[in-house]
Amino acid sequence: MPIIKSAKRNIRGSARKAVYNARRSKAMKEVVKEVRELVSSKDKKSAEALLSKAYKAIDKAAKGNTIKKNTADRKKSRLARSIFKISTQK
């Protein structure tokens, strides 16, 4: 347990930030999972439509430092590449 007043404030602040980060992270993971499911079912049109929503969620998570910028870029690149792969396969 913290004794110093500023340490108590820091604990309250980090609890608020944890809720915010969890919300951002969950939103991002859900939309990425939806895109991956569409890719696995080879539904290119729906996956492309949902890709911009996934980009938005990933960018918001990166903007708020929930995830790092390079991690966000890597996630976006892999999503786009997986959609491209199903378009080239027959």
Backbone bond lengths (Angstrom), bond angles and torsions (degrees), N, CA, C in turn:
res aa  C-N    CA-C-N  psi(-1)  N-CA   C-N-CA  omega(-1)  CA-C   N-CA-C  phi
1 M - - - 1.451 - - 1.522 109.76 -
2 P 1.316 116.43 135.99 1.465 118.33 179.10 1.528 111.16 -74.11
3 I 1.294 114.77 146.72 1.464 120.50 178.92 1.519 109.75 -105.40
4 I 1.312 116.18 -38.77 1.460 121.78 -176.72 1.519 110.09 -76.30
5 K 1.325 115.48 141.31 1.466 122.18 -175.90 1.529 112.41 -58.96
6 S 1.315 117.24 -41.59 1.467 119.97 -178.50 1.530 111.13 -67.74
7 A 1.313 116.69 -31.74 1.461 120.11 177.96 1.525 110.17 -67.89
8 K 1.322 116.80 -36.58 1.472 121.10 176.89 1.524 110.29 -64.26
9 R 1.331 115.98 -42.00 1.472 120.68 178.14 1.521 110.60 -64.42
10 N 1.332 116.04 -40.11 1.462 119.92 179.41 1.514 111.57 -62.59
11 I 1.305 117.72 -37.81 1.461 121.13 178.79 1.523 110.34 -65.46
12 R 1.325 117.25 -42.13 1.473 120.31 178.24 1.525 110.47 -64.24
13 G 1.322 116.25 -42.58 1.466 120.15 -179.84 1.514 112.12 -65.33
14 S 1.327 116.86 -41.81 1.462 118.69 -179.35 1.522 111.30 -70.63
15 A 1.312 118.02 -27.07 1.474 120.08 175.27 1.528 110.19 -67.69
16 R 1.340 116.50 -41.02 1.470 120.43 177.01 1.528 110.51 -63.94
17 K 1.320 116.17 -44.47 1.463 120.55 -179.39 1.523 111.47 -65.21
18 A 1.328 117.23 -34.75 1.464 120.89 179.76 1.523 110.46 -64.56
19 V 1.324 116.79 -39.71 1.469 120.67 177.83 1.520 109.91 -64.15
20 Y 1.319 116.61 -45.07 1.456 121.78 179.90 1.527 110.74 -61.65
21 N 1.343 116.23 -46.82 1.463 120.49 -179.60 1.523 111.66 -64.98
22 A 1.327 116.94 -38.07 1.462 120.19 179.01 1.523 110.38 -64.79
23 R 1.318 116.88 -39.63 1.468 121.30 179.16 1.521 110.53 -63.90
24 R 1.321 116.54 -46.71 1.467 121.20 178.64 1.523 111.12 -62.40
25 S 1.322 115.85 -45.20 1.450 121.02 -177.81 1.528 111.21 -64.50
26 K 1.312 116.74 -41.81 1.460 120.39 -179.70 1.530 110.93 -65.68
27 A 1.324 116.68 -42.86 1.464 120.41 178.71 1.523 110.59 -60.53
28 M 1.321 115.60 -42.46 1.457 120.56 179.89 1.526 110.41 -65.14
29 K 1.314 117.06 -47.37 1.461 120.76 -177.58 1.524 111.62 -63.45
30 E 1.332 116.88 -38.05 1.467 120.04 -179.18 1.525 111.62 -64.11
31 V 1.323 116.59 -46.43 1.468 119.19 -176.95 1.528 110.83 -71.21
32 V 1.327 117.72 -35.02 1.463 120.64 176.56 1.529 109.52 -65.11
33 K 1.311 116.47 -39.95 1.466 120.75 179.03 1.532 110.56 -64.04
34 E 1.337 116.59 -40.82 1.468 120.12 177.84 1.528 110.93 -60.84
35 V 1.332 116.51 -43.94 1.468 120.52 179.86 1.525 109.97 -63.18
36 R 1.324 117.04 -44.18 1.467 120.65 -179.89 1.528 111.56 -62.88
37 E 1.331 117.35 -37.34 1.464 120.36 177.56 1.526 110.67 -65.76
38 L 1.337 116.65 -39.82 1.460 119.83 177.77 1.523 111.22 -66.21
39 V 1.324 116.14 -37.41 1.464 120.15 178.16 1.526 110.03 -65.60
40 S 1.321 116.43 -41.72 1.469 118.89 -179.11 1.524 112.10 -68.36
41 S 1.350 116.14 -26.59 1.466 118.86 176.53 1.531 111.25 -90.26
42 K 1.336 116.15 5.47 1.468 123.65 176.77 1.533 112.95 61.88
43 D 1.320 116.75 33.71 1.465 122.39 178.11 1.528 108.20 -98.08
44 K 1.334 115.40 81.88 1.468 121.16 -172.62 1.522 112.48 -64.43
45 K 1.313 116.95 -41.83 1.461 120.65 -175.16 1.532 111.68 -63.00
46 S 1.319 116.84 -46.44 1.461 120.80 179.26 1.523 111.45 -68.00
47 A 1.330 116.16 -37.27 1.466 120.48 179.62 1.526 110.58 -64.72
48 E 1.334 116.61 -41.64 1.465 119.48 178.13 1.518 111.37 -65.73
49 A 1.333 117.13 -36.56 1.460 120.62 178.94 1.524 110.91 -65.64
50 L 1.317 116.71 -35.40 1.463 121.17 -177.93 1.529 112.13 -85.33
51 L 1.328 116.80 -11.88 1.460 120.57 -176.69 1.531 111.90 -62.92
52 S 1.321 117.55 -39.86 1.464 119.09 -179.59 1.526 110.77 -66.40
53 K 1.323 117.29 -34.67 1.458 121.06 176.83 1.532 109.96 -66.05
54 A 1.326 116.15 -38.52 1.461 120.90 177.89 1.531 110.09 -66.26
55 Y 1.328 116.59 -43.67 1.467 120.40 177.43 1.527 110.69 -57.59
56 K 1.315 115.99 -43.49 1.465 120.38 -178.73 1.528 110.97 -62.31
57 A 1.324 116.49 -45.29 1.463 120.24 -179.65 1.530 111.23 -65.05
58 I 1.330 116.08 -40.70 1.470 120.23 179.79 1.527 110.20 -66.42
59 D 1.330 116.83 -43.49 1.468 120.28 179.87 1.523 112.05 -64.46
60 K 1.322 116.96 -38.11 1.465 119.56 178.06 1.521 111.10 -65.66
61 A 1.331 116.62 -38.83 1.463 120.05 178.23 1.531 110.37 -65.37
62 A 1.327 116.52 -38.40 1.464 120.02 179.39 1.526 111.07 -71.05
63 K 1.319 116.13 -37.65 1.462 120.75 -179.14 1.529 111.40 -62.73
64 G 1.323 116.01 -37.81 1.459 119.97 -179.45 1.510 113.66 -90.55
65 N 1.324 117.54 12.68 1.464 124.40 179.71 1.521 113.05 60.36
66 T 1.343 117.12 26.20 1.456 119.82 172.23 1.518 108.97 -71.67
67 I 1.329 116.07 -39.78 1.458 121.77 171.08 1.527 107.43 -127.43
68 K 1.320 116.21 162.09 1.463 119.44 -179.81 1.525 110.60 -78.83
69 K 1.317 115.53 159.69 1.462 121.43 -176.63 1.530 111.85 -61.61
70 N 1.326 117.14 -43.48 1.462 119.78 -179.60 1.525 111.44 -66.48
71 T 1.315 116.66 -34.34 1.459 120.51 176.92 1.524 109.71 -64.20
72 A 1.322 115.79 -41.86 1.465 120.51 178.40 1.525 110.57 -62.94
73 D 1.317 116.43 -44.97 1.464 120.53 179.21 1.519 111.30 -61.85
74 R 1.336 116.32 -40.76 1.454 120.74 179.94 1.530 110.94 -65.18
75 K 1.326 116.92 -43.28 1.465 120.74 178.92 1.523 111.05 -61.63
76 K 1.329 116.93 -44.72 1.463 120.68 -179.83 1.522 111.00 -64.10
77 S 1.331 116.07 -41.46 1.452 120.32 -179.47 1.526 111.22 -64.05
78 R 1.304 116.88 -42.81 1.462 120.22 -178.52 1.519 111.86 -68.61
79 L 1.324 116.83 -36.09 1.471 119.58 176.76 1.520 110.57 -64.26
80 A 1.332 115.67 -47.96 1.462 119.84 -179.20 1.528 111.13 -62.69
81 R 1.319 116.27 -40.11 1.457 120.28 -179.74 1.525 111.34 -66.49
82 S 1.329 117.24 -37.25 1.466 119.50 179.82 1.527 110.88 -67.57
83 I 1.325 117.07 -35.65 1.460 120.30 176.85 1.530 110.59 -68.85
84 F 1.331 115.95 -39.62 1.459 119.69 178.10 1.527 111.17 -63.51
85 K 1.320 116.99 -37.10 1.456 120.62 -178.94 1.522 112.04 -63.73
86 I 1.349 117.73 -38.69 1.456 118.08 -179.48 1.525 111.30 -72.65
87 S 1.334 116.96 -22.85 1.468 119.04 178.06 1.524 111.52 -75.98
88 T 1.337 116.42 -27.54 1.464 119.27 -179.27 1.527 112.39 -87.03
89 Q 1.323 116.34 -21.86 1.474 120.00 178.84 1.514 110.61 -81.59
90 K 1.315 115.62 145.58 1.467 120.81 176.65 1.495 110.06 -125.74
